[in-house]
Amino acid sequence: MRKLSAIVLLVVAALVLSVLALPAAAQDEGGPGEGGIIIESNFGGDIATLNPIIISDASSSAVAGFLYPGIIGLDPETQNAAPNVAGALATGWEYDETGTVLTIYLRDDAFWNDGTPITAADYLYAAEAIKSGETDSARTYVFDSIESIEAPDDYTVVVTFKEFNCRSFNDVNDIPVVPAHIFSEVFETYADMNEDVDYNLNPTVTFGPFAFGEYRPAEQVSLVADQSYPDTILGYVSPAGWIYKNVADQTVEIELLLAGEINVVAGVTPERQQDMRDNADIQTFDYPANGYTYMGFNLADPTNPQDGLDEDGNPIDQGNHPLFGDVRVRQAIAMGVDVASMVDATLFGEGVQIATNAIPTSWAYDDSIEPWPFDPEAAAALLEEAGWIDEDGDGVRECRGCLYAEEGAPAEFELLTNAGNTTRERIGEIIQSQLADLGIKVNFNAIDFNILVQTLLGQEFDAIIIGWSLGLPDDPDGTAFYGPENDLVGSGFNFVSMNNEELNRLYNEAAHVPGCDQDARAELYIEANRLLRNELPYLYLYSANAQYAVRAEVEGFDPFPSFLYWNIDAWRVISAE
């Protein structure tokens, strides 16, 4: 029976919640739902929504990833798009001779857990919601490349691109698949998704190894095994459920793992990675992280956020940040912060300093692009040149003929990061101290992640320490981060308001290389990265080594890089005795 009854959901939900009062490992018998509870830590703050159309934070994405299919799956081993991937819909696809029309063929054996077939209409609904501009979706950029999406029948999707573009394929998968028959009833208009609607945090119709169980604000999210899921390895979902348990910070999560109160940590902090490798009670998996951490500078006036472009595609005057609007100040900061020593001190050898948008695993990485050197004297001289001088000797520079601040205004800004991320908190403290030596006052604050994201997307910030988890397959294009079309107040990922004509040209040219020749594209991306290194919309910090850690009693742990849970339906928590 494909439909998961409400009674079964309630019974299993009760089981998931009761297990928390018992040792984390207590199952010895195999079978559907008899594989124990997978309990993962979440230090990133509460989820904001489980509506994949408007999700923009990592905590919400981690949960929603179990509840909705993707249209095209990624092979966990190759990290490339592939047909017939478990949990995804595409059985194959093909382009027309122009490379601008992509036809995707969908499976006909996938059903939402209320028994309704999953069809092309579910993909079209999400696409139309995003394209409408009525939602707070951060994915509107996909329609910079996509002209139209149609469904000639229930199991065929035809995507027409505005032009041949090497990066357009990845945009297709940035549109989620949602149960249109439910969403169209729950949300009278697309704009209703932005409101505090119960369904956004209580989805009843899903597709995946788990169904939604319960959300306890400030405590946890509980999912329960969904035996209607057809793509299982064993023929059934083994775990009884998965719990995303809030913890105070990354220090606490390791202690809870060692105590057996949780059994999975998806990202071990660098200083504890060797401890985990040396612990007989812990299984680990190490790999280069597909992402990086940075300090982003708001280049525009934070008191009056504006979109990057008007309706006709013309630049909007966004003003200039009083401090960061001058590239010389950004360059001085890059030379005034000892990033190399910071990386050594905070990552304990478990990562590398980066100079720009490309990480070492990228096919567009060029190690000849070196980070800015630590040179406080050169940094001070550049600040003097930019009109930031400490005339009164109080240790804080003031604007004396600077470009954008009021005369006499102090060199001062607020630096934000997410509370609970101990590595980022230490980085913020180091930056605060080292810039104080340079005569720049930094007011550093670690705040709730959801508030941080709202502030970030609202563009009402000075500077921020955060990170990008880059997409797969690897695409070094940075248009989503730096393109003016993605500078959208409230939703766009170009929240630093970068708009550089030469950078835009390089990205555009790289996207239109005939045949998408990778070597030719790499040359253009490397040139773009040299520009980013000098323009510094971000102070690029590091790409860390990543580590998964799970308790020894968890059977089935067999991850690939960036794919911890590809086979979670076959996991089993055995007795620790």
C-alpha atoms as one frame of an Amber mdcrd trajectory, in Angstrom:
protein
   0.000   0.000   0.000   1.519   3.318  -1.068  -0.388   5.522   1.327   1.154
   5.936   4.771  -1.788   6.112   7.157  -2.081   8.765   9.845  -2.279   6.017
  12.489   1.025   4.500  11.400   2.626   7.926  11.388   1.447   8.623  14.917
   2.616   5.263  16.227   6.047   5.556  14.664   6.347   9.193  15.771   5.668
   8.109  19.317   8.387   5.476  18.977  10.887   8.060  17.717  10.166  10.415
  20.584  10.262   7.714  23.247  13.644   6.431  22.069  15.227   9.687  23.219
  14.745   8.560  26.798  16.655   5.341  26.106  20.231   4.620  25.032  20.772
   5.663  21.408  21.480   2.066  20.330  18.988  -0.582  21.302  18.004  -2.631
  18.256  19.225  -6.148  17.516  16.649  -7.333  15.010  16.415  -6.287  11.395
  13.299  -5.443   9.452  11.198  -2.476   8.376  11.590   0.352  10.877  13.560
  -1.840  13.291  16.958  -0.276  12.634  16.925   2.187  15.494  16.971   5.957
  15.437  19.559   8.030  13.587  20.197  11.144  15.700  22.158  13.987  14.143
  23.215  17.192  15.845  22.194  20.622  14.630  24.085  23.620  15.986  22.883
  25.924  13.202  19.721  27.072  14.934  16.106  26.137  14.341  14.822  25.302
  10.913  13.082  28.237   9.236  10.811  26.359   6.815  10.406  22.964   5.170
   8.991  24.483   2.004  11.800  23.833  -0.522  10.648  26.684  -2.745  11.691
  29.291  -0.175  14.420  27.508   1.812  17.654  29.497   2.053  19.401  28.031
   5.106  21.392  24.862   5.696  19.394  23.519   8.655  16.110  23.602   6.761
  17.740  22.102   3.672  19.148  19.203   5.696  15.645  18.179   6.777  13.826
  18.889   3.527  16.372  16.795   1.647  14.715  13.687   3.076  11.195  14.792
   2.175  11.235  15.790  -1.493  12.742  14.303  -4.678  15.033  16.068  -7.104
  14.189  16.065 -10.760  17.675  14.874 -11.828  19.749  12.800  -9.428  23.471
  12.919  -8.738  25.440   9.693  -8.630  27.009   9.701  -5.135  30.181   8.030
  -6.370  30.878  10.268  -9.382  29.034  13.364  -8.101  27.699  13.838 -11.622
  24.147  13.900 -12.907  22.892  10.429 -13.782  19.600   8.783 -14.723  17.701
   6.466 -12.391  19.284   7.701  -9.161  17.417   6.689  -5.999  15.225   9.491
  -4.713  15.190  11.363  -8.030  12.785  11.366 -10.965  14.732  11.462 -14.237
  15.198   8.252 -16.190  17.042  10.116 -18.916  17.290  13.371 -20.864  18.409
  14.757 -24.213  19.128  18.086 -25.906  17.976  19.193 -29.317  20.531  20.092
 -31.988  20.753  23.722 -30.803  21.564  22.798 -27.209  18.774  25.093 -26.019
  15.936  22.612 -25.536  16.320  19.950 -22.861  13.779  17.134 -22.665  13.685
  15.208 -19.388  11.917  11.872 -19.070  10.439  11.058 -15.669   9.760   7.738
 -13.995   6.128   6.711 -13.574   6.530   4.666 -10.402   7.068   7.474  -7.885
   4.188   8.446  -5.625   3.740  10.986  -2.854   3.011   9.195   0.414  -0.689
   9.976   0.097  -0.747   7.785  -3.013  -0.783  10.606  -5.580   1.551  10.080
  -8.552   4.524  12.430  -8.799   4.339  14.057 -12.206   5.722  16.905 -14.254
   3.011  19.129 -12.776   4.788  19.020  -9.416   7.944  20.430 -10.970   6.028
  23.013 -12.975   4.222  24.288  -9.883   7.500  25.054  -8.102   8.940  26.632
 -11.251   5.956  28.907 -11.670   6.040  29.896  -8.003   9.703  30.880  -8.256
   9.236  32.670 -11.581   6.264  34.648 -10.248   8.513  36.774  -8.054   5.849
  36.628  -5.343   7.787  34.281  -3.088  10.904  34.903  -1.033  12.731  32.269
  -3.045  16.467  32.795  -3.515  16.297  30.731  -6.726  14.875  33.308  -9.091
  18.277  33.368 -10.833  17.383  30.157 -12.667  15.139  32.177 -14.961  18.064
  34.252 -16.103  18.835  31.236 -18.284  15.487  29.441 -18.567  12.958  30.804
 -21.058  10.129  28.353 -20.385   9.238  25.012 -18.840   6.484  22.870 -20.287
   5.029  19.409 -19.752   3.712  17.755 -22.922   2.562  14.859 -20.741   2.674
  13.765 -17.110   6.127  12.245 -17.352   7.974  14.590 -19.682   9.430  18.007
 -18.893  10.737  20.282 -21.646  13.028  23.091 -20.571  13.784  25.776 -23.150
  16.770  27.987 -22.430  17.086  31.564 -23.611  20.337  30.670 -25.305  23.014
  28.032 -25.346  24.734  28.255 -21.972  27.156  25.780 -20.408  25.893  26.401
 -16.883  22.167  26.177 -17.612  21.872  22.455 -16.906  22.567  22.991 -13.200
  19.766  25.556 -12.996  17.252  22.833 -13.830  17.982  20.994 -10.598  17.746
  24.162  -8.520  13.982  24.032  -8.969  12.460  21.619  -6.418   9.648  19.128
  -6.848   6.659  19.649  -4.525   3.181  18.080  -4.263   1.263  20.543  -6.422
  -2.108  19.092  -5.451  -1.388  19.971  -1.807   0.486  23.246  -2.262  -2.224
  24.671  -4.522  -4.772  24.052  -1.754  -2.658  25.207   1.188  -1.376  28.368
  -0.497  -4.088  30.418  -2.190  -1.400  32.579  -3.763   2.340  32.062  -4.159
   2.895  34.994  -1.820   1.172  33.049   0.970   4.295  30.879   1.201   6.125
  33.821   2.748   3.710  34.003   5.663   3.790  32.008   8.873   1.789  29.140
   7.402   1.531  25.948   9.460   2.234  23.707   6.477   5.673  25.223   6.002
   6.729  23.570   9.258   4.319  20.638   9.181   4.373  19.010   5.733   2.006
  16.067   5.482   2.693  14.847   1.936   6.256  13.954   1.019   8.497  11.484
  -0.833  11.589   9.949   0.652  12.856   7.408   3.172  11.263   9.446   5.957
   8.050  11.345   6.501   7.602  14.340   8.765   7.017  13.497  12.414   7.225
  16.513  14.705   8.925  19.869  15.078   9.749  21.118  18.546  11.050  24.688
  18.305  14.478  25.136  19.887  14.685  21.352  20.469  14.527  19.078  17.431
  12.878  17.900  14.237  11.758  14.265  14.114  11.190  12.286  10.929   9.722
   8.790  10.810  10.352   5.867   8.460   8.152   5.966   5.385   7.764   2.417
   4.128   5.991   3.662   0.996   9.349   4.909  -0.317  10.130   2.699  -3.353
  13.884   3.229  -3.755  15.187   1.339  -0.755  18.278  -0.835  -0.864  16.884
  -3.603   1.381  13.304  -3.452   0.162  12.300  -1.426   3.215  13.433   1.537
   5.283  15.520   0.140   8.114  15.769   3.052  10.600  12.666   3.878  12.598
  13.436   7.527  12.109  15.890  10.388  11.968  16.143  13.157  14.532  17.783
  16.523  13.999  18.581  17.534  17.566  19.483  21.113  18.433  22.720  21.504
  20.363  24.335  24.618  21.775  27.480  24.560  19.673  30.075  22.358  18.011
  31.859  21.628  21.276  28.702  20.253  22.830  27.838  18.111  19.826  31.118
  16.175  20.103  30.545  15.535  23.791  27.039  14.277  23.035  28.444  11.999
  20.324  31.024  10.544  22.717  28.319  10.051  25.341  26.070   8.228  22.855
  23.246  10.785  23.108  23.549  11.438  19.391  25.080   9.078  16.871  25.955
  11.274  13.891  27.962  14.477  13.483  27.958  15.614   9.869  30.757  18.147
  10.274  33.409  17.630  12.955  35.309  20.779  13.868  38.955  20.768  12.759
  40.403  20.644  16.271  38.514  17.426  17.069  39.027  15.508  13.819  42.152
  13.676  14.939  40.465  12.824  18.257  37.643  11.193  16.319  40.063   9.180
  14.177  41.777   7.896  17.320  38.566   6.888  19.103  37.592   3.198  18.811
  33.936   4.060  19.482  33.729   6.328  16.447  33.728   5.717  12.683  35.042
   8.571  10.543  35.204   9.594   6.898  37.479  12.435   5.754  37.297  14.389
   2.500  38.007  17.882   1.111  34.990  20.058   1.761  33.112  21.254  -1.304
  32.956  24.835  -0.117  34.743  27.633   1.664  34.459  30.184   4.463  34.820
  33.912   3.902  34.183  37.375   5.306  31.777  39.152   2.970  31.850  42.946
   2.603  28.659  44.868   1.897  29.770  47.153  -0.925  26.523  49.167  -1.025
  24.828  51.527   1.430  23.423  49.239   4.155  20.964  51.891   5.326  19.116
  51.885   1.995  19.256  48.419   0.369  18.463  48.399  -3.354  18.327  45.692
  -6.012  21.244  45.602  -8.403  19.195  46.107 -11.577  15.877  47.686 -12.507
  13.168  45.971 -14.541  14.961  46.876 -17.764  18.273  45.436 -16.598  19.898
  48.801 -15.935  22.066  49.272 -12.820  20.410  50.943  -9.848  22.359  53.449
  -7.781  22.880  51.547  -4.541  25.136  54.059  -2.897  28.421  52.968  -1.360
  29.310  51.475   1.970  31.099  54.226   3.894  34.077  51.986   4.602  34.028
  49.036   2.193  32.943  51.000  -0.871  36.621  51.817  -1.409  38.551  48.810
  -2.713  41.691  50.131  -1.052  40.093  49.608   2.358  39.193  46.035   1.451
  42.732  45.406   0.272  44.144  46.945   3.445  41.976  44.617   5.523  43.220
  41.667   3.452  46.791  42.641   4.342  45.929  43.518   7.941  44.502  40.111
   8.816  46.947  37.223   9.137  44.739  34.666   7.419  47.495  32.057   7.071
  48.175  32.008  10.810  44.440  32.144  11.501  43.866  29.044   9.387  46.680
  27.206  11.166  45.347  28.229  14.570  41.680  27.510  13.951  41.855  24.533
  11.575  44.740  22.641  13.212  46.116  21.648   9.833  42.696  20.449   8.632
  42.277  22.854   5.729  43.939  25.287   3.352  43.893  29.040   2.904  42.272
  30.164  -0.342  42.783  33.274  -2.425  39.575  33.458  -4.384  36.330  31.765
  -5.387  37.915  28.500  -6.625  38.757  25.791  -4.112  41.638  23.309  -4.641
  39.339  20.509  -5.842  37.858  22.651  -8.632  38.866  22.177 -12.264  39.297
  25.959 -12.457  41.745  26.172  -9.554  45.110  27.839 -10.245  47.641  27.757
  -7.414  49.550  30.675  -8.959  46.777  32.966  -7.636  48.153  33.633  -4.178
  46.339  35.101  -1.177  47.129  38.602  -0.027  50.237  38.608   2.195  50.050
  39.647   5.823  51.661  43.081   5.709  50.388  45.503   8.398  52.711  48.288
   7.269  51.469  48.161   3.682  47.885  47.930   4.991  48.353  51.046   7.123
  49.850  52.947   4.208  46.921  52.006   1.975  44.430  53.202   4.599  46.301
  56.506   4.838  46.105  56.826   1.055  42.363  56.109   1.212  41.848  58.951
   3.688  41.533  56.965   6.909  43.838  58.588   9.486  44.036  58.475  13.283
  44.535  62.185  13.891  43.405  62.244  17.529  45.528  59.260  18.551  42.659
  57.297  20.114  43.579  54.141  18.195  40.678  54.377  15.723  41.120  55.982
  12.320  38.747  58.677  11.101  37.664  59.756   7.648  39.867  62.623   6.518
  39.078  63.025   2.855  37.926  59.437   2.381  35.635  58.584  -0.515  32.274
  57.685   0.987  32.034  58.308   4.746  31.230  61.592   6.427  34.246  63.644
   7.393  35.414  62.620  10.844  33.458  59.361  10.899  35.340  56.540  12.644
  36.656  53.485  10.814  34.174  51.176  12.484  31.878  48.367  11.383  29.773
  45.486  12.687  30.923  41.957  11.910  28.377  39.146  12.239  28.474  35.356
  12.204  26.250  32.502  13.351  26.286  31.627  17.034  27.357  28.079  17.848
  29.910  27.784  15.063  32.944  27.862  17.308  35.433  28.064  14.444  33.763
  31.133  12.957  33.447  32.716  16.380  37.199  32.351  16.924  37.854  33.797
  13.473  35.684  36.806  14.282  37.625  37.435  17.463  40.946  37.221  15.602
  39.765  39.640  12.910  38.476  42.001  15.592  41.837  41.990  17.370  44.033
  42.322  14.296  41.992  45.114  12.743  42.086  46.965  16.051  45.871  46.964
  15.645  45.314  48.534  12.238  43.069  51.273  13.643  39.718  49.794  12.588
  37.120  49.143  15.284  35.170  45.912  14.778  31.983  45.278  16.722  31.783
  41.498  16.506  28.559  39.612  17.260  27.516  35.976  16.896  23.752  35.735
  16.421  21.055  33.154  15.708  21.524  31.670  12.243  18.016  32.405  10.990
  18.297  36.031  12.053  21.712  36.117  10.402  20.253  34.889   7.105  17.436
  37.445   7.240  19.946  40.233   7.887  22.190  38.939   5.134  19.520  38.656
   2.449  18.046  41.976   3.558  21.482  43.520   2.904  21.352  45.500   6.146
  24.790  44.499   7.349  28.373  45.697   7.201  30.377  42.464   7.057  29.691
  38.833   7.764  31.595  35.584   8.306  29.781  32.737   6.615  30.441  29.999
   4.074  29.333  28.597   0.763  28.619  24.938   0.255  29.195  24.762  -3.480
  26.944  22.870  -5.817  27.506  19.570  -7.534  28.550  18.780 -10.175  31.411
  21.239  -9.769  30.804  24.466 -11.670  33.242  27.320 -10.958  30.861  29.956
 -12.304  30.232  32.650  -9.666  27.337  34.487 -11.268  24.968  33.524  -8.444
  27.316  35.157  -5.922  28.559  38.189  -7.869  26.176  38.828 -10.780  24.039
  41.997 -10.517  20.968  40.039 -11.633  21.256  38.097  -8.372  21.544  41.223
  -6.234  17.953  41.077  -4.984  17.040  42.505  -1.605  15.405  39.790   0.467
  16.339  36.837  -1.703  19.424  37.133  -3.902  22.751  35.464  -3.136  24.737
  38.495  -4.356  24.046  40.192  -1.039  27.402  41.994  -1.143  26.126  43.955
  -4.200  29.065  43.152  -6.458  28.775  44.509 -10.009  31.946  44.479 -12.095
  31.607  44.709 -15.874  34.784  42.770 -16.583  33.821  39.974 -14.210  30.358
  39.806 -15.756  31.955  39.568 -19.208  34.275  36.744 -18.201  31.462  34.705
 -16.649  29.270  35.271 -19.671  32.023  34.263 -22.088  32.863  31.141 -20.063
  29.227  30.102 -20.141  29.125  30.294 -23.938  32.319  28.487 -24.920  31.526
  26.367 -27.991  31.068  22.752 -26.991  31.584  23.788 -23.354  35.267  22.868
 -23.658  36.462  22.605 -20.071  40.018  23.798 -20.683  38.821  26.896 -22.496
  36.294  27.630 -19.786  38.906  27.117 -17.067  41.126  29.823 -18.576  38.289
  32.332 -18.351  37.354  31.355 -14.822  40.979  31.660 -13.724  41.056  35.179
 -15.160  37.822  35.924 -13.272  39.353  34.597 -10.082  42.381  36.872 -10.476
  39.969  39.783 -10.678  38.094  38.631  -7.588  41.359  38.274  -5.708  42.056
  41.969  -6.337  38.533  43.367  -6.029  37.790  41.431  -2.822  34.011  41.376
  -2.505  34.958  38.760   0.100  38.022  38.297   2.226  38.508  34.672   1.177
  39.593  32.606   4.176  39.816  28.836   3.811  38.473  25.573   2.492  38.416
  23.072   5.323  38.889  19.350   5.429  35.530  17.815   6.194  34.812  14.846
   8.406  31.761  12.739   9.115  31.729  10.963  12.467  29.227   8.331  13.622
  29.041   5.964  16.539  30.552   2.484  16.030  27.160   0.893  16.586  25.775
   2.461  13.401  25.869  -0.152  10.640  25.717   0.832   6.976  27.855   3.974
   7.297  29.530   4.066   3.878  29.580   7.676   2.668  30.983   9.434  -0.353
  32.228  13.040  -0.226  29.217  15.336   0.275  26.918  12.273   0.315  26.667
  11.131   3.917  23.158   9.726   3.716  22.969   8.265   0.208  22.113   4.840
   1.709  20.499   5.868   4.997  17.463   3.703   4.334  19.775   0.690   4.960
  21.401   2.031   8.140  20.902   0.175  11.387  21.801   1.052  14.963  22.904
  -2.139  16.706  23.194  -2.816  20.396  26.247  -1.245  22.032  26.522  -4.167
  24.457
